[in-house]
Amino acid sequence: MGADGDKPARRALEDCAVEEFRAGLLTPPELRRRLGFGTRTMLDAFLKERGVYTDHDDADLMQDLRDLDRLGL
């Protein structure tokens, strides 16, 4: 199956994961890993596109900085 054939499967994975997150069954780090995002910022952009917003604190910011450093960004 080519890239176009993978889109429905990816969309189903994303939809399911977002619903689990909304229901409190997944934490942000779990959701990030499940969907393969390298940073919380990438996850936040994904969630924002779907109208899902999360709260951030200083610990989240520090983790974001560590993630960016780890990725060399």
C-alpha positions in Angstrom: 0.0 0.0 0.0 1.4 3.4 -0.9 1.3 6.7 1.0 -2.3 7.4 0.0 -3.4 4.0 1.2 -1.8 4.7 4.6 -3.8 7.9 5.2 -7.0 6.3 6.3 -5.1 4.1 8.8 -3.1 7.0 10.1 -6.3 9.1 10.4 -8.0 6.3 12.3 -5.0 6.0 14.7 -5.0 9.8 15.3 -8.8 9.9 15.9 -8.7 7.0 18.3 -5.7 8.4 20.2 -7.2 11.9 20.5 -10.4 10.4 21.9 -8.4 8.4 24.4 -6.5 11.5 25.4 -9.8 13.5 25.8 -11.1 10.7 28.0 -8.1 10.9 30.2 -6.8 7.4 29.2 -3.6 8.8 27.7 -1.2 11.4 29.1 0.4 13.9 26.8 3.7 12.0 26.7 1.9 8.7 26.0 -0.1 10.4 23.2 3.1 12.0 21.8 4.9 8.6 21.7 1.8 6.8 20.2 1.6 9.3 17.4 5.4 9.5 16.9 5.9 13.2 17.6 9.4 14.2 18.7 8.4 17.1 20.8 5.5 18.4 22.9 5.4 21.4 20.6 4.6 19.1 17.6 1.9 17.4 19.7 0.4 20.7 20.7 0.2 21.8 17.1 -1.5 18.5 16.2 -4.0 18.9 19.1 -4.6 22.5 18.2 -5.6 21.5 14.7 -8.3 19.3 16.3 -9.5 21.9 18.8 -7.9 20.2 21.8 -6.0 22.5 24.2 -3.8 21.6 27.2 -2.4 23.5 30.1 1.4 24.0 30.4 3.6 24.6 33.4 7.3 25.3 34.0 8.1 21.5 34.0 6.5 21.2 30.6 8.6 24.1 29.3 11.8 22.5 30.6 10.9 19.1 29.0 10.3 20.9 25.7 13.7 22.5 25.9 15.3 19.1 26.6 13.4 17.5 23.7 14.5 20.3 21.3 18.1 19.9 22.5 18.0 16.1 22.1 16.7 16.6 18.6 19.4 19.2 17.8 16.9 21.9 17.1 
